[in-house]
Amino acid sequence: MSANTVIHRIVRPAVRAVAPTGITPNAITTARLVTGVAAALAFAWDAGFWQDVGAAIFLLSMLLDRADGELARSTGQTSAAGHRYDLFSDCFSNIIAFIGIGIGQMVHLGATGPILGVVAGVAIGAIFYLLHVMRIGTLRGYDLAPGITIDPDDLLALVPVLIWIGATIPMLWAAAIITPGAAIYLALAGTRHARAGS
């Protein structure tokens, strides 16, 4: 995973300002987790105003996700335990966000909304597990243009945008179809790799 994506650059000035205060990377990770839970609760509350609020909180949570690692690297506070806490916070926040979106969309989709949210959320959890626990495959940054790098998980920044433009339902369906497909692809790729190595 790249440490110099567009989102890293966005948070870097704020991280530089915070670094001398003694705030720890784990404190920022905790703020990421708290805002992730708050976003999910807002998403679940309704399909209107609170879903829009949840989108704003989710975007803040994503920025905090980048800020904790940026602070750890810039202040020499990286640790295996901090990295694990960061991964847990990221995974949990993303899983419950989609479950919350699905619950909030019950007004339009009935029971299908939570089902789609759970499918997308569980698949996100499976991808995290395959990438970070089983170490099947890697997430690498992609250079869109000189100086513009994104990681695949940066695409989650589209979630708030799609909610704000009224594309929540198509996004939820797409996440429930594409994300499990990606998880299955990673699992199969890992199985093939393991067989080739044995």
Steps between C-alpha positions, in 0.01 A plus 500: 500500500633842409575758766490790255152497349283804436323447833834475684597834349170654604548403867875571514476872596260417785727216616800737504301740717393221740840325524652736765193474727573148620183352352578139421422305183284263709293797620432591138420135423250507787345817355481317166318211667259728689417699185462174307239381751330843496484492119343153503239608757414808293478290183261262675275774640328586173547529124488879499661767715681263738643297214648825364641577846641147517674559167678807640603310814619207287719734295650644820560143621686419178723805545575388857585157361777655294607742773583234760755326281638829376551615860659169600750513213586868541559474877666157511211343693431207270435166671358160416226543761408843363487359149268218613274750681493715186404203282226393744359854513502533122343162440233535769411857395457403136298188578252679726475796261350280228275321746378841620438617144298186433290548814437864410378396155228274644255779428565447127615138480330331794691200637717498187684810627652339810575182306696696239679692776598183685619329180716800409626540857589133545679499164701806605596314817600196293719714274673655802556153644641363175729799444619572851476170691544237230721740303348397168577773252590859573342840472730725305464860401409594146641810333216676321728783392839636610469566872146355525501158667199316641460170682205274415346567842509875424202424278294486819514881487241463222247365751412846641494652152263234370275547803493878454408474131218256573667182371492308828287211377705428184817530710363251754409250229841544333681451832298185574591354160854624433649467851415129546632439148829665597518292820440177306761599241758566775421170673535306173821683414639408842401136453669487158812665643512253790465203263774637273733538799447148631 
